[in-house]
Amino acid sequence: FVVLDSAVANAWTAPGGTILVTRGLLETVSSEDELAAVLAHECAHVAKRHAWQQLSENPVALGIVSLLRRE
């Protein structure tokens, strides 16, 4: 999990399983249960490997990932 310093309320999953949560989301939720629901949703994306699936459908993104992996 990584907390980003952004006022926008959002959370998403990056390829590899990192879950990014914004400061804005942490300030917006009104309970631990709400935050847990958001994090559970993102964990489901990790389990289903949705970020990798989206990348695999984008040739430009695949090229960038390929270049980064060579370094």
Predicted model as a PDB file, atoms N, CA, C, CB and O in Angstrom, pLDDT in the B-factor column:
MODEL        1                                                                  
ATOM      1  N   PHE A   1       0.845  -1.177   0.000  1.00 94.00           N  
ATOM      2  CA  PHE A   1       0.000   0.000   0.000  1.00 94.00           C  
ATOM      3  C   PHE A   1       0.887   1.235   0.000  1.00 94.00           C  
ATOM      4  CB  PHE A   1      -0.959   0.001   1.216  1.00 94.00           C  
ATOM      5  O   PHE A   1       1.901   1.294   0.694  1.00 94.00           O  
ATOM      6  N   VAL A   2       0.481   2.222  -0.795  1.00 96.00           N  
ATOM      7  CA  VAL A   2       1.189   3.491  -0.860  1.00 96.00           C  
ATOM      8  C   VAL A   2       0.149   4.596  -0.758  1.00 96.00           C  
ATOM      9  CB  VAL A   2       2.035   3.618  -2.177  1.00 96.00           C  
ATOM     10  O   VAL A   2      -0.887   4.551  -1.422  1.00 96.00           O  
ATOM     11  N   VAL A   3       0.436   5.597   0.084  1.00 97.00           N  
ATOM     12  CA  VAL A   3      -0.445   6.757   0.191  1.00 97.00           C  
ATOM     13  C   VAL A   3       0.174   7.890  -0.619  1.00 97.00           C  
ATOM     14  CB  VAL A   3      -0.662   7.180   1.689  1.00 97.00           C  
ATOM     15  O   VAL A   3       1.327   8.265  -0.410  1.00 97.00           O  
ATOM     16  N   LEU A   4      -0.615   8.427  -1.548  1.00 97.00           N  
ATOM     17  CA  LEU A   4      -0.163   9.525  -2.390  1.00 97.00           C  
ATOM     18  C   LEU A   4      -0.696  10.840  -1.862  1.00 97.00           C  
ATOM     19  CB  LEU A   4      -0.601   9.315  -3.841  1.00 97.00           C  
ATOM     20  O   LEU A   4      -1.833  10.910  -1.395  1.00 97.00           O  
ATOM     21  N   ASP A   5       0.110  11.874  -1.930  1.00 97.00           N  
ATOM     22  CA  ASP A   5      -0.280  13.194  -1.439  1.00 97.00           C  
ATOM     23  C   ASP A   5      -1.084  13.922  -2.504  1.00 97.00           C  
ATOM     24  CB  ASP A   5       0.961  14.021  -1.038  1.00 97.00           C  
ATOM     25  O   ASP A   5      -0.572  14.792  -3.208  1.00 97.00           O  
ATOM     26  N   SER A   6      -2.350  13.548  -2.605  1.00 97.00           N  
ATOM     27  CA  SER A   6      -3.263  14.153  -3.564  1.00 97.00           C  
ATOM     28  C   SER A   6      -4.596  14.391  -2.876  1.00 97.00           C  
ATOM     29  CB  SER A   6      -3.436  13.256  -4.824  1.00 97.00           C  
ATOM     30  O   SER A   6      -5.062  13.555  -2.104  1.00 97.00           O  
ATOM     31  N   ALA A   7      -5.203  15.528  -3.158  1.00 97.00           N  
ATOM     32  CA  ALA A   7      -6.495  15.856  -2.549  1.00 97.00           C  
ATOM     33  C   ALA A   7      -7.649  15.097  -3.209  1.00 97.00           C  
ATOM     34  CB  ALA A   7      -6.748  17.360  -2.638  1.00 97.00           C  
ATOM     35  O   ALA A   7      -8.748  15.043  -2.657  1.00 97.00           O  
ATOM     36  N   VAL A   8      -7.413  14.519  -4.370  1.00 96.00           N  
ATOM     37  CA  VAL A   8      -8.443  13.761  -5.079  1.00 96.00           C  
ATOM     38  C   VAL A   8      -8.704  12.450  -4.340  1.00 96.00           C  
ATOM     39  CB  VAL A   8      -8.019  13.489  -6.553  1.00 96.00           C  
ATOM     40  O   VAL A   8      -7.768  11.739  -3.976  1.00 96.00           O  
ATOM     41  N   ALA A   9      -9.963  12.140  -4.125  1.00 96.00           N  
ATOM     42  CA  ALA A   9     -10.320  10.890  -3.444  1.00 96.00           C  
ATOM     43  C   ALA A   9     -10.301   9.749  -4.450  1.00 96.00           C  
ATOM     44  CB  ALA A   9     -11.719  11.000  -2.764  1.00 96.00           C  
ATOM     45  O   ALA A   9     -11.167   9.668  -5.321  1.00 96.00           O  
ATOM     46  N   ASN A  10      -9.297   8.853  -4.327  1.00 95.00           N  
ATOM     47  CA  ASN A  10      -9.189   7.759  -5.284  1.00 95.00           C  
ATOM     48  C   ASN A  10      -8.306   6.654  -4.719  1.00 95.00           C  
ATOM     49  CB  ASN A  10      -8.629   8.263  -6.626  1.00 95.00           C  
ATOM     50  O   ASN A  10      -7.528   6.866  -3.789  1.00 95.00           O  
ATOM     51  N   ALA A  11      -8.448   5.482  -5.301  1.00 95.00           N  
ATOM     52  CA  ALA A  11      -7.585   4.338  -4.997  1.00 95.00           C  
ATOM     53  C   ALA A  11      -7.535   3.495  -6.246  1.00 95.00           C  
ATOM     54  CB  ALA A  11      -8.103   3.508  -3.758  1.00 95.00           C  
ATOM     55  O   ALA A  11      -8.524   3.407  -6.974  1.00 95.00           O  
ATOM     56  N   TRP A  12      -6.400   2.871  -6.509  1.00 88.00           N  
ATOM     57  CA  TRP A  12      -6.281   1.980  -7.651  1.00 88.00           C  
ATOM     58  C   TRP A  12      -5.142   1.013  -7.435  1.00 88.00           C  
ATOM     59  CB  TRP A  12      -6.074   2.770  -8.940  1.00 88.00           C  
ATOM     60  O   TRP A  12      -4.336   1.159  -6.516  1.00 88.00           O  
ATOM     61  N   THR A  13      -5.095   0.020  -8.305  1.00 88.00           N  
ATOM     62  CA  THR A  13      -4.100  -1.037  -8.212  1.00 88.00           C  
ATOM     63  C   THR A  13      -3.121  -0.905  -9.360  1.00 88.00           C  
ATOM     64  CB  THR A  13      -4.764  -2.427  -8.218  1.00 88.00           C  
ATOM     65  O   THR A  13      -3.523  -0.747 -10.513  1.00 88.00           O  
ATOM     66  N   ALA A  14      -1.848  -0.970  -9.050  1.00 82.00           N  
ATOM     67  CA  ALA A  14      -0.800  -0.933 -10.067  1.00 82.00           C  
ATOM     68  C   ALA A  14      -0.370  -2.356 -10.387  1.00 82.00           C  
ATOM     69  CB  ALA A  14       0.413  -0.084  -9.594  1.00 82.00           C  
ATOM     70  O   ALA A  14      -0.536  -3.258  -9.566  1.00 82.00           O  
ATOM     71  N   PRO A  15       0.182  -2.559 -11.580  1.00 76.00           N  
ATOM     72  CA  PRO A  15       0.705  -3.887 -11.898  1.00 76.00           C  
ATOM     73  C   PRO A  15       1.716  -4.329 -10.839  1.00 76.00           C  
ATOM     74  CB  PRO A  15       1.357  -3.892 -13.300  1.00 76.00           C  
ATOM     75  O   PRO A  15       2.545  -3.535 -10.392  1.00 76.00           O  
ATOM     76  N   GLY A  16       1.644  -5.560 -10.454  1.00 78.00           N  
ATOM     77  CA  GLY A  16       2.540  -6.073  -9.427  1.00 78.00           C  
ATOM     78  C   GLY A  16       1.900  -6.121  -8.055  1.00 78.00           C  
ATOM     79  O   GLY A  16       2.473  -6.683  -7.122  1.00 78.00           O  
ATOM     80  N   GLY A  17       0.706  -5.531  -7.919  1.00 83.00           N  
ATOM     81  CA  GLY A  17      -0.024  -5.653  -6.671  1.00 83.00           C  
ATOM     82  C   GLY A  17       0.030  -4.475  -5.730  1.00 83.00           C  
ATOM     83  O   GLY A  17      -0.577  -4.520  -4.660  1.00 83.00           O  
ATOM     84  N   THR A  18       0.737  -3.420  -6.092  1.00 89.00           N  
ATOM     85  CA  THR A  18       0.758  -2.243  -5.230  1.00 89.00           C  
ATOM     86  C   THR A  18      -0.599  -1.556  -5.289  1.00 89.00           C  
ATOM     87  CB  THR A  18       1.889  -1.266  -5.646  1.00 89.00           C  
ATOM     88  O   THR A  18      -1.147  -1.335  -6.369  1.00 89.00           O  
ATOM     89  N   ILE A  19      -1.128  -1.224  -4.132  1.00 92.00           N  
ATOM     90  CA  ILE A  19      -2.392  -0.498  -4.059  1.00 92.00           C  
ATOM     91  C   ILE A  19      -2.083   0.921  -3.642  1.00 92.00           C  
ATOM     92  CB  ILE A  19      -3.393  -1.173  -3.067  1.00 92.00           C  
ATOM     93  O   ILE A  19      -1.471   1.163  -2.602  1.00 92.00           O  
ATOM     94  N   LEU A  20      -2.518   1.860  -4.473  1.00 93.00           N  
ATOM     95  CA  LEU A  20      -2.279   3.281  -4.223  1.00 93.00           C  
ATOM     96  C   LEU A  20      -3.554   3.916  -3.694  1.00 93.00           C  
ATOM     97  CB  LEU A  20      -1.800   4.003  -5.510  1.00 93.00           C  
ATOM     98  O   LEU A  20      -4.634   3.712  -4.247  1.00 93.00           O  
ATOM     99  N   VAL A  21      -3.426   4.677  -2.633  1.00 96.00           N  
ATOM    100  CA  VAL A  21      -4.556   5.344  -1.991  1.00 96.00           C  
ATOM    101  C   VAL A  21      -4.172   6.804  -1.833  1.00 96.00           C  
ATOM    102  CB  VAL A  21      -4.920   4.685  -0.601  1.00 96.00           C  
ATOM    103  O   VAL A  21      -3.059   7.111  -1.408  1.00 96.00           O  
ATOM    104  N   THR A  22      -5.079   7.701  -2.170  1.00 97.00           N  
ATOM    105  CA  THR A  22      -4.768   9.120  -2.037  1.00 97.00           C  
ATOM    106  C   THR A  22      -5.131   9.633  -0.644  1.00 97.00           C  
ATOM    107  CB  THR A  22      -5.507   9.929  -3.108  1.00 97.00           C  
ATOM    108  O   THR A  22      -5.996   9.088   0.042  1.00 97.00           O  
ATOM    109  N   ARG A  23      -4.444  10.690  -0.260  1.00 98.00           N  
ATOM    110  CA  ARG A  23      -4.747  11.367   0.994  1.00 98.00           C  
ATOM    111  C   ARG A  23      -6.201  11.830   0.993  1.00 98.00           C  
ATOM    112  CB  ARG A  23      -3.794  12.564   1.216  1.00 98.00           C  
ATOM    113  O   ARG A  23      -6.880  11.783   2.019  1.00 98.00           O  
ATOM    114  N   GLY A  24      -6.674  12.282  -0.183  1.00 98.00           N  
ATOM    115  CA  GLY A  24      -8.058  12.730  -0.306  1.00 98.00           C  
ATOM    116  C   GLY A  24      -9.061  11.649   0.043  1.00 98.00           C  
ATOM    117  O   GLY A  24     -10.087  11.931   0.661  1.00 98.00           O  
ATOM    118  N   LEU A  25      -8.779  10.415  -0.344  1.00 97.00           N  
ATOM    119  CA  LEU A  25      -9.676   9.308   0.012  1.00 97.00           C  
ATOM    120  C   LEU A  25      -9.668   9.093   1.516  1.00 97.00           C  
ATOM    121  CB  LEU A  25      -9.264   8.009  -0.716  1.00 97.00           C  
ATOM    122  O   LEU A  25     -10.718   8.910   2.132  1.00 97.00           O  
ATOM    123  N   LEU A  26      -8.476   9.117   2.104  1.00 98.00           N  
ATOM    124  CA  LEU A  26      -8.383   8.904   3.557  1.00 98.00           C  
ATOM    125  C   LEU A  26      -9.138   9.981   4.326  1.00 98.00           C  
ATOM    126  CB  LEU A  26      -6.916   8.882   4.001  1.00 98.00           C  
ATOM    127  O   LEU A  26      -9.679   9.719   5.400  1.00 98.00           O  
ATOM    128  N   GLU A  27      -9.174  11.195   3.774  1.00 98.00           N  
ATOM    129  CA  GLU A  27      -9.897  12.294   4.429  1.00 98.00           C  
ATOM    130  C   GLU A  27     -11.396  12.240   4.154  1.00 98.00           C  
ATOM    131  CB  GLU A  27      -9.342  13.635   3.968  1.00 98.00           C  
ATOM    132  O   GLU A  27     -12.183  12.841   4.886  1.00 98.00           O  
ATOM    133  N   THR A  28     -11.796  11.525   3.105  1.00 97.00           N  
ATOM    134  CA  THR A  28     -13.197  11.472   2.697  1.00 97.00           C  
ATOM    135  C   THR A  28     -13.988  10.375   3.406  1.00 97.00           C  
ATOM    136  CB  THR A  28     -13.282  11.268   1.211  1.00 97.00           C  
ATOM    137  O   THR A  28     -15.159  10.569   3.733  1.00 97.00           O  
ATOM    138  N   VAL A  29     -13.361   9.232   3.644  1.00 97.00           N  
ATOM    139  CA  VAL A  29     -14.107   8.134   4.264  1.00 97.00           C  
ATOM    140  C   VAL A  29     -14.539   8.535   5.669  1.00 97.00           C  
ATOM    141  CB  VAL A  29     -13.254   6.839   4.306  1.00 97.00           C  
ATOM    142  O   VAL A  29     -13.822   9.243   6.377  1.00 97.00           O  
ATOM    143  N   SER A  30     -15.714   8.073   6.055  1.00 97.00           N  
ATOM    144  CA  SER A  30     -16.240   8.466   7.363  1.00 97.00           C  
ATOM    145  C   SER A  30     -16.078   7.383   8.426  1.00 97.00           C  
ATOM    146  CB  SER A  30     -17.696   8.826   7.237  1.00 97.00           C  
ATOM    147  O   SER A  30     -16.436   7.581   9.587  1.00 97.00           O  
ATOM    148  N   SER A  31     -15.532   6.232   8.013  1.00 97.00           N  
ATOM    149  CA  SER A  31     -15.329   5.182   9.005  1.00 97.00           C  
ATOM    150  C   SER A  31     -14.251   4.218   8.514  1.00 97.00           C  
ATOM    151  CB  SER A  31     -16.654   4.427   9.288  1.00 97.00           C  
ATOM    152  O   SER A  31     -13.902   4.202   7.334  1.00 97.00           O  
ATOM    153  N   GLU A  32     -13.734   3.421   9.437  1.00 97.00           N  
ATOM    154  CA  GLU A  32     -12.771   2.385   9.066  1.00 97.00           C  
ATOM    155  C   GLU A  32     -13.416   1.353   8.149  1.00 97.00           C  
ATOM    156  CB  GLU A  32     -12.206   1.700  10.321  1.00 97.00           C  
ATOM    157  O   GLU A  32     -12.754   0.782   7.283  1.00 97.00           O  
ATOM    158  N   ASP A  33     -14.714   1.118   8.344  1.00 98.00           N  
ATOM    159  CA  ASP A  33     -15.433   0.157   7.499  1.00 98.00           C  
ATOM    160  C   ASP A  33     -15.457   0.616   6.044  1.00 98.00           C  
ATOM    161  CB  ASP A  33     -16.870  -0.040   8.011  1.00 98.00           C  
ATOM    162  O   ASP A  33     -15.289  -0.199   5.136  1.00 98.00           O  
ATOM    163  N   GLU A  34     -15.663   1.919   5.811  1.00 97.00           N  
ATOM    164  CA  GLU A  34     -15.656   2.435   4.441  1.00 97.00           C  
ATOM    165  C   GLU A  34     -14.282   2.255   3.802  1.00 97.00           C  
ATOM    166  CB  GLU A  34     -16.058   3.920   4.421  1.00 97.00           C  
ATOM    167  O   GLU A  34     -14.182   1.847   2.646  1.00 97.00           O  
ATOM    168  N   LEU A  35     -13.238   2.556   4.545  1.00 97.00           N  
ATOM    169  CA  LEU A  35     -11.882   2.377   4.023  1.00 97.00           C  
ATOM    170  C   LEU A  35     -11.615   0.899   3.759  1.00 97.00           C  
ATOM    171  CB  LEU A  35     -10.833   2.946   5.009  1.00 97.00           C  
ATOM    172  O   LEU A  35     -11.019   0.551   2.740  1.00 97.00           O  
ATOM    173  N   ALA A  36     -12.044   0.039   4.653  1.00 97.00           N  
ATOM    174  CA  ALA A  36     -11.852  -1.400   4.470  1.00 97.00           C  
ATOM    175  C   ALA A  36     -12.555  -1.885   3.208  1.00 97.00           C  
ATOM    176  CB  ALA A  36     -12.370  -2.172   5.692  1.00 97.00           C  
ATOM    177  O   ALA A  36     -12.027  -2.744   2.501  1.00 97.00           O  
ATOM    178  N   ALA A  37     -13.731  -1.350   2.916  1.00 97.00           N  
ATOM    179  CA  ALA A  37     -14.464  -1.752   1.706  1.00 97.00           C  
ATOM    180  C   ALA A  37     -13.692  -1.343   0.457  1.00 97.00           C  
ATOM    181  CB  ALA A  37     -15.878  -1.122   1.687  1.00 97.00           C  
ATOM    182  O   ALA A  37     -13.592  -2.123  -0.491  1.00 97.00           O  
ATOM    183  N   VAL A  38     -13.147  -0.134   0.445  1.00 97.00           N  
ATOM    184  CA  VAL A  38     -12.365   0.329  -0.703  1.00 97.00           C  
ATOM    185  C   VAL A  38     -11.122  -0.546  -0.873  1.00 97.00           C  
ATOM    186  CB  VAL A  38     -11.961   1.819  -0.527  1.00 97.00           C  
ATOM    187  O   VAL A  38     -10.808  -0.971  -1.985  1.00 97.00           O  
ATOM    188  N   LEU A  39     -10.421  -0.815   0.221  1.00 96.00           N  
ATOM    189  CA  LEU A  39      -9.207  -1.626   0.144  1.00 96.00           C  
ATOM    190  C   LEU A  39      -9.518  -3.063  -0.279  1.00 96.00           C  
ATOM    191  CB  LEU A  39      -8.485  -1.622   1.492  1.00 96.00           C  
ATOM    192  O   LEU A  39      -8.746  -3.672  -1.020  1.00 96.00           O  
ATOM    193  N   ALA A  40     -10.633  -3.599   0.183  1.00 96.00           N  
ATOM    194  CA  ALA A  40     -11.035  -4.950  -0.228  1.00 96.00           C  
ATOM    195  C   ALA A  40     -11.320  -4.985  -1.731  1.00 96.00           C  
ATOM    196  CB  ALA A  40     -12.284  -5.415   0.568  1.00 96.00           C  
ATOM    197  O   ALA A  40     -10.972  -5.949  -2.413  1.00 96.00           O  
ATOM    198  N   HIS A  41     -11.946  -3.946  -2.231  1.00 92.00           N  
ATOM    199  CA  HIS A  41     -12.223  -3.845  -3.664  1.00 92.00           C  
ATOM    200  C   HIS A  41     -10.914  -3.849  -4.453  1.00 92.00           C  
ATOM    201  CB  HIS A  41     -13.037  -2.565  -3.976  1.00 92.00           C  
ATOM    202  O   HIS A  41     -10.789  -4.557  -5.452  1.00 92.00           O  
ATOM    203  N   GLU A  42      -9.942  -3.059  -4.001  1.00 92.00           N  
ATOM    204  CA  GLU A  42      -8.649  -3.008  -4.688  1.00 92.00           C  
ATOM    205  C   GLU A  42      -7.901  -4.342  -4.568  1.00 92.00           C  
ATOM    206  CB  GLU A  42      -7.790  -1.868  -4.115  1.00 92.00           C  
ATOM    207  O   GLU A  42      -7.234  -4.764  -5.513  1.00 92.00           O  
ATOM    208  N   CYS A  43      -8.007  -4.996  -3.426  1.00 92.00           N  
ATOM    209  CA  CYS A  43      -7.375  -6.313  -3.259  1.00 92.00           C  
ATOM    210  C   CYS A  43      -7.962  -7.324  -4.233  1.00 92.00           C  
ATOM    211  CB  CYS A  43      -7.544  -6.817  -1.813  1.00 92.00           C  
ATOM    212  O   CYS A  43      -7.248  -8.199  -4.723  1.00 92.00           O  
ATOM    213  N   ALA A  44      -9.254  -7.214  -4.518  1.00 90.00           N  
ATOM    214  CA  ALA A  44      -9.878  -8.102  -5.499  1.00 90.00           C  
ATOM    215  C   ALA A  44      -9.289  -7.861  -6.884  1.00 90.00           C  
ATOM    216  CB  ALA A  44     -11.406  -7.896  -5.524  1.00 90.00           C  
ATOM    217  O   ALA A  44      -9.086  -8.806  -7.646  1.00 90.00           O  
ATOM    218  N   HIS A  45      -9.010  -6.587  -7.216  1.00 86.00           N  
ATOM    219  CA  HIS A  45      -8.349  -6.291  -8.496  1.00 86.00           C  
ATOM    220  C   HIS A  45      -6.975  -6.958  -8.554  1.00 86.00           C  
ATOM    221  CB  HIS A  45      -8.208  -4.761  -8.697  1.00 86.00           C  
ATOM    222  O   HIS A  45      -6.589  -7.497  -9.591  1.00 86.00           O  
ATOM    223  N   VAL A  46      -6.239  -6.922  -7.445  1.00 86.00           N  
ATOM    224  CA  VAL A  46      -4.919  -7.571  -7.400  1.00 86.00           C  
ATOM    225  C   VAL A  46      -5.079  -9.066  -7.633  1.00 86.00           C  
ATOM    226  CB  VAL A  46      -4.209  -7.306  -6.037  1.00 86.00           C  
ATOM    227  O   VAL A  46      -4.359  -9.654  -8.440  1.00 86.00           O  
ATOM    228  N   ALA A  47      -6.019  -9.680  -6.931  1.00 83.00           N  
ATOM    229  CA  ALA A  47      -6.220 -11.125  -7.044  1.00 83.00           C  
ATOM    230  C   ALA A  47      -6.589 -11.534  -8.470  1.00 83.00           C  
ATOM    231  CB  ALA A  47      -7.307 -11.582  -6.075  1.00 83.00           C  
ATOM    232  O   ALA A  47      -6.187 -12.599  -8.937  1.00 83.00           O  
ATOM    233  N   LYS A  48      -7.344 -10.699  -9.149  1.00 81.00           N  
ATOM    234  CA  LYS A  48      -7.774 -11.005 -10.517  1.00 81.00           C  
ATOM    235  C   LYS A  48      -6.778 -10.499 -11.564  1.00 81.00           C  
ATOM    236  CB  LYS A  48      -9.149 -10.396 -10.779  1.00 81.00           C  
ATOM    237  O   LYS A  48      -6.980 -10.695 -12.763  1.00 81.00           O  
ATOM    238  N   ARG A  49      -5.706  -9.850 -11.111  1.00 79.00           N  
ATOM    239  CA  ARG A  49      -4.651  -9.339 -12.001  1.00 79.00           C  
ATOM    240  C   ARG A  49      -5.207  -8.402 -13.071  1.00 79.00           C  
ATOM    241  CB  ARG A  49      -3.918 -10.501 -12.669  1.00 79.00           C  
ATOM    242  O   ARG A  49      -4.781  -8.448 -14.225  1.00 79.00           O  
ATOM    243  N   HIS A  50      -6.154  -7.558 -12.685  1.00 69.00           N  
ATOM    244  CA  HIS A  50      -6.787  -6.647 -13.634  1.00 69.00           C  
ATOM    245  C   HIS A  50      -5.811  -5.629 -14.218  1.00 69.00           C  
ATOM    246  CB  HIS A  50      -7.927  -5.924 -12.964  1.00 69.00           C  
ATOM    247  O   HIS A  50      -5.919  -5.287 -15.395  1.00 69.00           O  
ATOM    248  N   ALA A  51      -4.867  -5.141 -13.427  1.00 68.00           N  
ATOM    249  CA  ALA A  51      -3.919  -4.141 -13.945  1.00 68.00           C  
ATOM    250  C   ALA A  51      -3.088  -4.740 -15.071  1.00 68.00           C  
ATOM    251  CB  ALA A  51      -2.992  -3.621 -12.817  1.00 68.00           C  
ATOM    252  O   ALA A  51      -2.851  -4.081 -16.083  1.00 68.00           O  
ATOM    253  N   TRP A  52      -2.642  -5.988 -14.905  1.00 69.00           N  
ATOM    254  CA  TRP A  52      -1.866  -6.640 -15.965  1.00 69.00           C  
ATOM    255  C   TRP A  52      -2.728  -6.896 -17.189  1.00 69.00           C  
ATOM    256  CB  TRP A  52      -1.266  -7.958 -15.462  1.00 69.00           C  
ATOM    257  O   TRP A  52      -2.248  -6.785 -18.317  1.00 69.00           O  
ATOM    258  N   GLN A  53      -3.978  -7.232 -16.983  1.00 67.00           N  
ATOM    259  CA  GLN A  53      -4.875  -7.466 -18.120  1.00 67.00           C  
ATOM    260  C   GLN A  53      -5.052  -6.191 -18.928  1.00 67.00           C  
ATOM    261  CB  GLN A  53      -6.244  -7.982 -17.638  1.00 67.00           C  
ATOM    262  O   GLN A  53      -5.047  -6.230 -20.158  1.00 67.00           O  
ATOM    263  N   GLN A  54      -5.208  -5.056 -18.245  1.00 70.00           N  
ATOM    264  CA  GLN A  54      -5.352  -3.789 -18.951  1.00 70.00           C  
ATOM    265  C   GLN A  54      -4.085  -3.444 -19.722  1.00 70.00           C  
ATOM    266  CB  GLN A  54      -5.690  -2.671 -17.970  1.00 70.00           C  
ATOM    267  O   GLN A  54      -4.152  -2.974 -20.857  1.00 70.00           O  
ATOM    268  N   LEU A  55      -2.933  -3.678 -19.103  1.00 68.00           N  
ATOM    269  CA  LEU A  55      -1.675  -3.411 -19.790  1.00 68.00           C  
ATOM    270  C   LEU A  55      -1.513  -4.293 -21.012  1.00 68.00           C  
ATOM    271  CB  LEU A  55      -0.503  -3.614 -18.847  1.00 68.00           C  
ATOM    272  O   LEU A  55      -1.043  -3.837 -22.055  1.00 68.00           O  
ATOM    273  N   SER A  56      -1.897  -5.541 -20.891  1.00 67.00           N  
ATOM    274  CA  SER A  56      -1.706  -6.483 -22.000  1.00 67.00           C  
ATOM    275  C   SER A  56      -2.545  -6.103 -23.214  1.00 67.00           C  
ATOM    276  CB  SER A  56      -2.055  -7.901 -21.556  1.00 67.00           C  
ATOM    277  O   SER A  56      -2.257  -6.543 -24.327  1.00 67.00           O  
ATOM    278  N   GLU A  57      -3.564  -5.303 -23.014  1.00 74.00           N  
ATOM    279  CA  GLU A  57      -4.413  -4.860 -24.118  1.00 74.00           C  
ATOM    280  C   GLU A  57      -3.915  -3.563 -24.743  1.00 74.00           C  
ATOM    281  CB  GLU A  57      -5.838  -4.681 -23.638  1.00 74.00           C  
ATOM    282  O   GLU A  57      -4.510  -3.080 -25.706  1.00 74.00           O  
ATOM    283  N   ASN A  58      -2.829  -2.984 -24.210  1.00 71.00           N  
ATOM    284  CA  ASN A  58      -2.310  -1.707 -24.689  1.00 71.00           C  
ATOM    285  C   ASN A  58      -0.883  -1.900 -25.199  1.00 71.00           C  
ATOM    286  CB  ASN A  58      -2.354  -0.634 -23.565  1.00 71.00           C  
ATOM    287  O   ASN A  58       0.037  -2.036 -24.393  1.00 71.00           O  
ATOM    288  N   PRO A  59      -0.678  -1.914 -26.512  1.00 74.00           N  
ATOM    289  CA  PRO A  59       0.655  -2.180 -27.064  1.00 74.00           C  
ATOM    290  C   PRO A  59       1.704  -1.158 -26.642  1.00 74.00           C  
ATOM    291  CB  PRO A  59       0.582  -2.219 -28.562  1.00 74.00           C  
ATOM    292  O   PRO A  59       2.863  -1.519 -26.437  1.00 74.00           O  
ATOM    293  N   VAL A  60       1.326   0.093 -26.509  1.00 75.00           N  
ATOM    294  CA  VAL A  60       2.290   1.120 -26.096  1.00 75.00           C  
ATOM    295  C   VAL A  60       2.753   0.849 -24.672  1.00 75.00           C  
ATOM    296  CB  VAL A  60       1.671   2.539 -26.203  1.00 75.00           C  
ATOM    297  O   VAL A  60       3.948   0.907 -24.385  1.00 75.00           O  
ATOM    298  N   ALA A  61       1.819   0.557 -23.786  1.00 66.00           N  
ATOM    299  CA  ALA A  61       2.175   0.259 -22.397  1.00 66.00           C  
ATOM    300  C   ALA A  61       3.047  -0.980 -22.314  1.00 66.00           C  
ATOM    301  CB  ALA A  61       0.917   0.071 -21.548  1.00 66.00           C  
ATOM    302  O   ALA A  61       3.990  -1.019 -21.523  1.00 66.00           O  
ATOM    303  N   LEU A  62       2.751  -1.988 -23.113  1.00 67.00           N  
ATOM    304  CA  LEU A  62       3.568  -3.199 -23.118  1.00 67.00           C  
ATOM    305  C   LEU A  62       4.996  -2.894 -23.555  1.00 67.00           C  
ATOM    306  CB  LEU A  62       2.951  -4.256 -24.037  1.00 67.00           C  
ATOM    307  O   LEU A  62       5.948  -3.445 -23.001  1.00 67.00           O  
ATOM    308  N   GLY A  63       5.146  -2.029 -24.534  1.00 73.00           N  
ATOM    309  CA  GLY A  63       6.478  -1.642 -24.985  1.00 73.00           C  
ATOM    310  C   GLY A  63       7.262  -0.936 -23.903  1.00 73.00           C  
ATOM    311  O   GLY A  63       8.454  -1.189 -23.731  1.00 73.00           O  
ATOM    312  N   ILE A  64       6.609  -0.056 -23.176  1.00 69.00           N  
ATOM    313  CA  ILE A  64       7.270   0.671 -22.089  1.00 69.00           C  
ATOM    314  C   ILE A  64       7.681  -0.286 -20.985  1.00 69.00           C  
ATOM    315  CB  ILE A  64       6.350   1.766 -21.526  1.00 69.00           C  
ATOM    316  O   ILE A  64       8.804  -0.214 -20.488  1.00 69.00           O  
ATOM    317  N   VAL A  65       6.786  -1.177 -20.598  1.00 65.00           N  
ATOM    318  CA  VAL A  65       7.112  -2.158 -19.549  1.00 65.00           C  
ATOM    319  C   VAL A  65       8.282  -3.029 -19.996  1.00 65.00           C  
ATOM    320  CB  VAL A  65       5.876  -3.043 -19.215  1.00 65.00           C  
ATOM    321  O   VAL A  65       9.174  -3.330 -19.203  1.00 65.00           O  
ATOM    322  N   SER A  66       8.277  -3.430 -21.254  1.00 69.00           N  
ATOM    323  CA  SER A  66       9.361  -4.254 -21.779  1.00 69.00           C  
ATOM    324  C   SER A  66      10.700  -3.531 -21.690  1.00 69.00           C  
ATOM    325  CB  SER A  66       9.075  -4.646 -23.224  1.00 69.00           C  
ATOM    326  O   SER A  66      11.706  -4.125 -21.302  1.00 69.00           O  
ATOM    327  N   LEU A  67      10.710  -2.259 -22.047  1.00 74.00           N  
ATOM    328  CA  LEU A  67      11.948  -1.471 -21.953  1.00 74.00           C  
ATOM    329  C   LEU A  67      12.420  -1.328 -20.518  1.00 74.00           C  
ATOM    330  CB  LEU A  67      11.745  -0.091 -22.563  1.00 74.00           C  
ATOM    331  O   LEU A  67      13.616  -1.432 -20.243  1.00 74.00           O  
ATOM    332  N   LEU A  68      11.498  -1.092 -19.608  1.00 69.00           N  
ATOM    333  CA  LEU A  68      11.863  -0.917 -18.193  1.00 69.00           C  
ATOM    334  C   LEU A  68      12.399  -2.197 -17.590  1.00 69.00           C  
ATOM    335  CB  LEU A  68      10.664  -0.439 -17.389  1.00 69.00           C  
ATOM    336  O   LEU A  68      13.274  -2.145 -16.725  1.00 69.00           O  
ATOM    337  N   ARG A  69      11.904  -3.339 -18.017  1.00 70.00           N  
ATOM    338  CA  ARG A  69      12.335  -4.620 -17.458  1.00 70.00           C  
ATOM    339  C   ARG A  69      13.746  -4.980 -17.907  1.00 70.00           C  
ATOM    340  CB  ARG A  69      11.364  -5.725 -17.861  1.00 70.00           C  
ATOM    341  O   ARG A  69      14.424  -5.760 -17.238  1.00 70.00           O  
ATOM    342  N   ARG A  70      14.195  -4.427 -19.021  1.00 69.00           N  
ATOM    343  CA  ARG A  70      15.527  -4.718 -19.539  1.00 69.00           C  
ATOM    344  C   ARG A  70      16.614  -4.003 -18.754  1.00 69.00           C  
ATOM    345  CB  ARG A  70      15.613  -4.333 -20.997  1.00 69.00           C  
ATOM    346  O   ARG A  70      17.767  -4.434 -18.763  1.00 69.00           O  
ATOM    347  N   GLU A  71      16.269  -2.930 -18.084  1.00 55.00           N  
ATOM    348  CA  GLU A  71      17.273  -2.135 -17.357  1.00 55.00           C  
ATOM    349  C   GLU A  71      17.659  -2.750 -16.049  1.00 55.00           C  
ATOM    350  CB  GLU A  71      16.769  -0.749 -17.112  1.00 55.00           C  
ATOM    351  O   GLU A  71      18.490  -2.199 -15.328  1.00 55.00           O  
TER     352      GLU A  71                                                      
ENDMDL                                                                          
END                                                                             
